[in-house]
Amino acid sequence: MQEPRLASLQLCGHQAALQAFRQAMQGGRLPHAWLITGPPGIGKATFAFRLARILLGGEDELSPAGRRVSAATHADLLVVARGFDEKRQKYRSEIVADDVRPINFFLRRTAAEGGWRVVIVDGAEYMNRSAANAVLKILEEPPPATVLLLTCSAPGRLLPTIRSRCRKLELAPLDAADMSAVLRAQAPEASDTEIQRVMAEAHGAPGRALALLADKGGEIASLVHEVVQGITPLRSYEVAETILRRDYGFSLFFSLLSDTLQIQARQAARQGNPQCVALANAWEATMRKHAETERFNLDKQEALLEAMTIASRE
């Protein structure tokens, strides 16, 4: 199942972060690198594209420049992200050195329209060591009139030296009005009941809400909730069988489980609960298990059982 992409949507919410960027820009000392963080599905890519439109003179999304930025075809914009494998219908597990190599070629030439050059690295936490080192080198010696926008759900996975060279913008959950606006625009066929159901479980993250809408009746979400509450080995087999019988059940289960563990880890950290470390480790282990299973075509039932064991311990 291809993940929802919100990059070209009209931005809803995140006004405080947007104002911080505008103030930096108006002050004449715009940082050359920004780390845009927040939970999965919160709208980090959408926000990054909005900043790119501001920098490239296309803040009006319907203007010629705005359309080119939204489509990632603007000559002064480069977008780097995990590639999508059309044959296997899924995103690759890592951003590798070959993915970030075009940044150097892009930055060697002058801006086509005489202004800023903008690079978006979407999902920076997926960079492997080689890719991260290549990006770090650029951050250490940034060319003039260049802004790098890194989106990241797990900044702790980045090299400390990358984090230290970026100004951080953390996106807060959307309120009910903004969530409703996004969902009604993106899922006009959804009923009011469905929208209310997913809003209650999405924690202000529109991407998570769209994934929940794909889970008709909330079956997979209910199974995720059951797993994190604790599950017996026998019940784990039953849950795995149910997931594998559903279209896109495997990917959706891991997506919702990953989001749930990360949300719990964040909440525990804010409360000073030491359980946050175990939850973060569980999140990383399940994310790694999903990536390895997809990448090497491993047994999906075994991956589900292992992920449920990890999550049930926390």
Secondary structure, 3 states (H helix, E strand, C coil): CCCCCCCCCCCCCCHHHHHHHHHHHHCCCCCCEEEEECCCCCCHHHHHHHHHHHHCCCCCCCCHHHHHHHCCCCCCEEEEECCEECCCCEECCCECHHHHCHHHHHHHCCCCCCCCEEEEEECHHHECHHHHHHHHHHHHCCCCCEEEEEEECCHHHCCHHHHHCCEEEECCCCCHHHHHHHHHHHCCCCCHHHHHHHHHHHCCCHHHHHHHHHCHHHHHHHHHHHHHHCCCHHHHHHHHHHHHHCCCHHHHHHHHHHHHHHHHHHHHHHCCCCHHHHHHHHHHHHHHHHHHHHHHCCCHHHHHHHHHHHHHCC
